[in-house]
Amino acid sequence: MRLKATWLCAVAATVIAGSAASAQEQKATPAAVVQQGYDALFNQMYQQPANLDVSFKFAHAAVERGDYEAAIGALERMLFFNPDLPRVKLELGVLYFKLASYEIARGYLLDAIKGGNVPDEIRGQVMAYLSEIDRRLSKHEYSVFMQGGMRYQTNANIGPNSLQVRALGQDAILDPRFGRKPDWNAFQSITAAYAYKLNMRGDAIETTFLGYNSRQFTQSQFNLGLLEGTIGHRVGIGQNASFKYYAIGDKVWLGDYSYFGAVGGGLSARSTIGDNGLIEGYVETRHRKFTDSTYYPTAGTQTGDLTTAAITTDFRFGPVHWTTRGGYDVNKAVADYNSYKRYSIDMAFPVEFVVPVFGQPHQFVVAPTIGYSRSNYDAPNPIVDFEAIRREDEYRYGAILDAQIAGNVGVRTQVMYTKIDSNLPNYRTNNLSASLGPTVRF
């Protein structure tokens, strides 16, 4: 059995500019034109210091160039001539926030919402930034997500699509008891993260916890329990990057029996990409010790080392938001026929929107998902076929809908269709699952 996490990967774009010149006449390049316009605004601002429109245009141009200090100077001059400009105070608060000067940012943001003539839009933005500043200045940071609910699967036991299979290198008919079976389950899950910040640079001690439990209605041999914990040290690099080294521990139960335990470690590196997104790469390795049981008497042949390398991204450009994960796994088991190499790609496209319910705004997120994996095993399994080595292509299509009910309480609905194509009929399968249940997040 393979337990997989879904994260996702991305690409970057490059912009090229050119220039031309002649012996008699030199033409301005696009970059030079932009610089001339910027310089002209700068000169005009100093010639007309009371012209707030010019100062605001210059500040906007400076922000586009990433020159936050110049933009701050222009905006602060605007407040000198007219202190009652809440939008300018908001812009100053945001710029100081980007420079990680959080206390100065807090002061401007609080000033921006003083008085009774502040637009609701500005007040809402200010409160969001103030909340984020409090979070970043606190030494303690945590998040918790919990869900419970019901899930239905058309193929809960991952049975093959056909009863015609291979056994000992011959065609055979599978006992119908082991064919595909639909089933319901009740499940509970929790994901939690905690960080103790050592300084403002980004150094922290971080821990994560994942717990999952499901109880099948009829196929009790697939009752699943999972615990995973990590603890590590994050080291900040500048303002926008960091790396972390950490330890990992796993424990899994299947069919109400111990299935495997694992210990390992990992190394990750993370960086923001401008204001548009985040990219993170990591390498993890685990030694997994499988245990034979009544339902799974040969589970021990899967004991070995699993190494994973992956890149995840989270990008947002205006209303467009997508996340990706690209990964490569190498599993070395004591039995060669359980060893494999797998590469995978997953993508999600979250779309956020607000729907008024009984006169109150409620947040909704719908996220279509798509994924693909290719698995190549190292050796034939003689119980199935003496010569054919297992190959698999897995396709995943789904969608998630999160709906806010009140505050931090909501409902999540998830639909997923999985199809596995294999060169061996024993492993050709598909499954449609649907789940629904309440969520709580902190």
C-alpha positions in Angstrom: 0.0 0.0 0.0 1.3 3.4 -0.8 0.3 6.5 1.2 0.7 9.6 -0.9 0.6 13.3 -0.1 -0.6 15.8 -2.8 1.4 18.9 -3.3 2.3 20.7 -6.4 5.1 22.3 -9.1 5.8 25.4 -11.4 7.9 27.2 -14.0 9.2 30.8 -14.3 9.2 33.2 -17.3 12.0 35.3 -18.6 11.7 38.8 -20.2 14.3 39.9 -22.7 14.9 43.5 -23.8 17.1 44.8 -26.6 18.6 48.0 -27.9 19.9 49.5 -31.2 22.2 52.3 -32.2 23.7 53.9 -35.3 26.8 56.0 -36.0 24.7 59.2 -36.5 21.8 58.7 -34.1 21.1 56.6 -31.0 17.6 55.5 -30.4 16.2 55.1 -26.9 15.5 51.6 -25.6 12.3 50.7 -23.8 14.2 50.6 -20.5 15.6 54.1 -21.2 12.2 55.4 -22.0 10.9 54.1 -18.6 13.9 55.6 -16.8 13.4 59.0 -18.5 9.7 59.0 -17.4 10.7 58.1 -13.9 13.3 60.8 -13.8 10.8 63.3 -15.2 8.3 62.5 -12.5 11.0 62.8 -9.8 12.0 66.3 -11.1 8.4 67.4 -11.4 7.7 66.2 -7.8 10.5 68.4 -6.4 9.5 71.4 -8.5 5.9 71.0 -7.4 6.1 69.6 -3.9 2.4 70.5 -3.1 1.1 68.6 -6.2 -0.2 65.4 -4.6 -1.1 63.8 -7.9 2.5 64.0 -9.1 3.8 62.6 -5.8 1.3 59.7 -5.9 2.3 58.9 -9.6 5.9 58.9 -8.6 5.3 56.7 -5.6 3.4 54.2 -7.8 6.3 54.2 -10.3 8.8 53.6 -7.6 6.8 50.7 -6.2 6.7 49.1 -9.7 10.5 49.4 -9.8 10.9 47.9 -6.3 12.3 51.1 -4.9 10.2 51.1 -1.7 12.4 53.7 0.0 11.8 56.3 -2.7 8.0 55.5 -2.7 8.0 56.0 1.1 9.7 59.4 0.8 7.1 60.6 -1.8 4.1 59.4 0.3 5.4 60.9 3.5 5.8 64.2 1.7 2.2 64.0 0.7 1.2 63.6 4.4 3.2 66.7 5.2 1.0 68.8 3.0 -2.3 66.9 3.8 -2.3 64.6 6.9 -5.8 63.5 6.3 -5.2 60.9 3.6 -6.1 57.4 4.9 -5.2 55.7 1.6 -1.7 57.1 1.6 -1.3 56.0 5.2 -2.4 52.5 4.2 0.1 52.5 1.3 2.9 53.5 3.7 1.9 50.8 6.1 2.0 48.2 3.3 5.4 49.4 2.2 6.9 49.3 5.6 5.3 45.9 6.0 7.2 44.7 2.9 10.4 46.0 4.4 9.7 44.0 7.6 9.5 47.3 9.6 6.4 46.0 11.4 6.1 48.5 14.2 6.3 51.5 11.9 3.9 49.7 9.6 1.5 49.2 12.5 1.6 52.9 13.3 0.7 54.0 9.8 -2.1 51.4 9.5 -3.6 52.4 12.8 -3.5 56.1 11.7 -5.2 55.1 8.5 -8.4 54.0 10.3 -8.7 56.9 12.7 -11.7 59.1 12.2 -15.1 58.5 10.8 -14.5 59.1 7.1 -12.5 55.9 6.4 -13.9 53.8 3.6 -14.9 50.2 4.6 -12.5 48.9 1.9 -9.5 50.5 3.5 -10.6 49.5 7.0 -10.8 45.9 5.9 -7.4 45.9 4.4 -5.9 47.5 7.4 -7.4 44.9 9.8 -6.0 42.1 7.6 -2.4 43.6 7.7 -2.6 44.3 11.5 -3.6 40.7 12.1 -0.7 39.5 9.9 1.7 41.8 11.8 0.6 40.4 15.1 1.2 36.9 13.8 4.7 37.8 12.5 5.8 39.6 15.7 4.5 36.8 18.0 7.1 34.2 19.1 4.4 31.6 18.8 2.7 30.6 15.5 0.3 27.7 15.1 -2.4 26.4 12.8 -4.9 23.6 13.1 -7.3 22.1 10.6 -9.8 19.4 11.6 -12.4 17.5 9.6 -14.8 14.6 10.2 -17.3 13.1 7.9 -18.4 10.3 5.6 -16.8 9.0 2.4 -18.2 6.6 -0.2 -15.9 4.7 -2.6 -16.9 2.6 -5.6 -13.7 0.5 -5.1 -12.9 0.7 -1.4 -10.6 -2.4 -1.5 -8.6 -1.3 -4.6 -9.7 -4.5 -6.4 -8.9 -5.1 -10.0 -11.4 -4.1 -12.7 -11.6 -7.7 -13.9 -11.5 -11.1 -12.2 -9.2 -12.4 -15.0 -5.7 -11.9 -13.5 -2.3 -13.5 -13.6 -1.0 -16.0 -11.1 2.3 -17.9 -11.2 2.7 -16.7 -14.8 -0.6 -18.2 -15.9 -4.1 -16.7 -16.6 -6.4 -17.2 -13.7 -9.8 -16.3 -12.3 -9.7 -14.3 -9.1 -11.9 -15.4 -6.2 -14.9 -12.9 -6.3 -14.3 -12.2 -2.6 -11.2 -10.2 -3.6 -12.8 -8.3 -6.5 -13.7 -4.7 -6.3 -16.1 -3.8 -3.5 -17.9 -0.5 -2.8 -18.1 0.8 0.8 -18.7 3.7 3.1 -16.4 4.9 5.9 -16.5 7.4 8.7 -13.3 9.4 9.0 -11.6 12.0 11.1 -8.5 14.0 10.3 -6.3 16.6 12.0 -3.4 18.6 10.6 -1.5 20.9 13.0 1.7 23.0 12.9 3.5 25.0 15.5 6.6 27.3 15.3 8.6 28.9 18.1 10.4 31.9 16.6 13.9 32.4 17.7 14.4 35.8 16.1 13.0 38.2 13.5 15.3 36.8 10.8 13.2 33.7 10.4 14.9 31.2 12.6 12.4 28.9 14.3 11.8 25.5 15.9 9.0 24.0 13.9 6.8 20.9 14.6 4.0 19.4 12.5 1.4 16.7 13.3 -0.9 14.7 11.0 -3.5 12.3 12.2 -6.1 10.3 10.3 -8.6 7.6 11.2 -11.2 5.8 9.1 -13.6 3.0 9.8 -15.1 1.0 7.0 -18.7 -0.1 7.2 -18.2 -3.6 5.7 -14.5 -3.9 4.5 -13.0 -3.8 8.0 -9.6 -5.0 6.7 -9.2 -1.5 5.2 -9.7 0.4 8.5 -6.9 2.9 8.4 -5.1 4.8 11.2 -2.1 7.1 10.6 0.1 9.3 12.7 3.0 11.4 11.5 5.1 14.0 13.3 8.1 16.1 12.4 10.3 18.5 14.3 13.1 20.6 12.9 15.1 23.9 12.9 14.3 26.5 10.2 17.1 28.9 9.4 16.3 32.2 7.8 18.4 33.5 4.8 17.7 37.2 4.2 14.1 38.3 4.3 12.6 36.0 1.7 14.3 32.6 2.0 15.0 29.8 4.5 16.0 26.2 4.8 15.0 23.6 7.4 16.4 20.3 8.6 14.0 18.0 10.4 13.3 14.5 11.8 10.2 12.4 10.8 8.3 9.7 12.6 5.4 7.7 11.1 3.0 5.0 12.5 0.3 3.3 10.4 -2.4 0.7 11.2 -4.3 -1.2 8.6 -7.2 -3.6 9.3 -6.8 -2.8 13.0 -3.3 -4.3 13.0 0.1 -2.5 13.0 1.1 -2.1 9.4 4.4 -0.2 9.5 6.4 2.3 11.5 9.0 4.7 10.0 11.8 7.0 11.1 13.7 9.4 9.0 14.7 13.0 8.2 14.5 15.7 5.6 16.0 18.9 4.3 13.9 21.6 2.7 14.6 25.1 1.2 11.9 27.8 0.6 11.8 31.2 -1.1 9.3 33.7 -2.1 9.1 34.8 -5.7 8.5 38.5 -5.6 5.0 39.2 -4.4 3.5 36.5 -6.5 4.3 33.2 -4.8 6.3 30.7 -3.0 8.5 27.8 -4.1 9.9 25.0 -1.9 12.0 22.0 -2.5 12.7 19.1 -0.2 14.3 15.7 0.1 13.1 13.2 2.7 14.2 9.7 3.5 12.4 7.1 5.8 13.2 3.6 6.9 9.9 1.8 7.0 9.5 -1.4 9.0 6.4 -3.4 7.9 4.7 -6.0 10.1 2.9 -9.2 8.9 -0.7 -9.5 10.1 -3.7 -11.7 9.7 -5.0 -9.6 6.7 -1.5 -8.9 5.3 0.7 -11.9 5.9 3.4 -10.8 3.5 3.6 -7.1 4.4 7.1 -7.6 5.8 8.5 -7.9 2.2 7.9 -4.2 1.8 10.3 -3.2 4.6 13.0 -0.9 3.3 13.9 2.7 2.6 11.7 5.3 0.8 13.4 8.5 -0.5 11.4 11.4 -1.9 12.5 14.5 -3.7 9.9 17.1 -4.6 9.3 20.8 -5.5 6.1 22.6 -4.5 4.9 26.0 -5.6 2.0 28.3 -4.7 1.5 31.2 -7.2 -1.1 34.0 -7.5 -1.4 36.5 -10.3 -4.4 38.7 -9.7 -7.4 36.4 -9.7 -5.4 33.4 -11.0 -4.2 31.1 -8.3 -2.6 27.7 -8.7 -0.5 25.2 -6.7 1.7 22.5 -8.0 3.8 19.6 -6.8 6.3 17.5 -8.7 8.0 14.6 -7.0 10.3 11.6 -7.5 10.2 8.6 -5.2 12.7 5.7 -4.9 11.6 2.8 -2.8 14.1 0.1 -1.9 12.4 -2.9 -0.3 13.8 -6.2 0.9 11.9 -7.9 -1.9 12.9 -6.5 -5.3 9.4 -6.8 -6.7 8.2 -4.3 -4.1 11.0 -1.8 -5.0 10.0 0.9 -7.4 10.8 4.4 -8.9 7.9 6.8 -9.2 7.6 10.3 -10.6 4.4 12.4 -10.2 2.9 15.8 -10.9 -0.2 17.3 -9.2 -1.9 20.6 -9.8 -4.7 22.5 -8.1 -6.5 25.7 -9.2 -8.2 27.3 -6.1 -10.9 29.9 -6.9 -12.1 32.1 -4.0 -15.4 33.9 -4.0 -17.9 35.4 -1.5 -21.5 34.5 -1.4 -24.1 36.4 0.7 -26.1 34.0 2.9 -28.9 35.5 5.0 -27.4 38.9 4.4 -24.0 37.9 5.6 -20.9 37.3 3.4 -19.5 33.8 3.5 -16.2 32.7 2.0 -16.1 29.8 -0.5 -13.2 28.1 -2.2 -13.5 25.6 -5.1 -10.3 23.9 -6.3 -10.3 21.6 -9.3 -7.3 19.1 -9.1 -5.5 16.9 -11.6 -2.5 14.6 -11.2 -0.5 11.9 -12.8 2.1 9.3 -11.6 4.3 6.7 -13.3 5.6 3.8 -11.3 8.3 1.4 -12.6 9.0 -1.7 -10.4 12.5 -3.3 -10.2 11.7 -6.9 -10.6 8.8 -9.4 -11.5 6.7 -10.7 -8.6 6.8 -14.6 -9.1 3.5 -14.9 -7.4 1.9 -12.9 -10.2 4.2 -13.4 -13.2 7.7 -14.8 -13.6 8.8 -12.5 -16.4 6.6 -9.4 -16.6 7.8 -6.4 -14.4 5.0 -4.3 -13.1 4.4 -0.8 -14.7 1.7 1.6 -13.7 0.2 4.9 -14.9 -2.1 6.6 -12.4 -4.5 9.4 -13.3 -6.2 11.6 -10.7 -9.1 14.0 -11.3 -11.0 15.8 -8.6 -12.4 18.9 -7.0 -12.7 20.3 -3.5 -15.3 22.8 -2.2 -14.8 24.6 1.1 -17.8 26.6 2.3 -17.6 28.8 5.4 -20.6 28.4 7.7 -19.6 30.8 10.5 -16.3 32.1 11.6 -13.7 29.3 11.5 -16.4 26.6 11.0 -17.2 25.2 7.5 -18.0 22.3 5.4 -15.7 20.5 2.9 -16.9 18.4 0.0 -14.4 16.4 -2.1 -14.8 14.3 -5.2 -11.9 12.2 -6.6 -11.7 9.8 -9.6 -8.6 7.6 -9.7 -7.6 5.3 -12.6 -4.6 3.0 -12.7 -3.4 1.5 -16.0 -1.0 -1.4 -15.6 0.7 -4.0 -17.9 -0.6 -6.6 -15.4 -4.4 -7.0 -15.1 -4.1 -7.6 -11.3 -3.4 -3.9 -10.8 -5.7 -2.3 -13.4 -8.3 -0.5 -11.3 -10.3 2.7 -10.9 -12.2 4.3 -8.0 -14.6 7.1 -7.6 -14.8 8.6 -4.1 -16.9 11.4 -2.6 -16.7 12.8 1.0 -18.5 15.4 3.0 -18.0 16.7 6.5 -17.7 19.7 8.8 -14.3 21.5 9.2 -12.8 23.6 11.9 -9.6 25.7 11.5 -7.6 27.8 13.9 
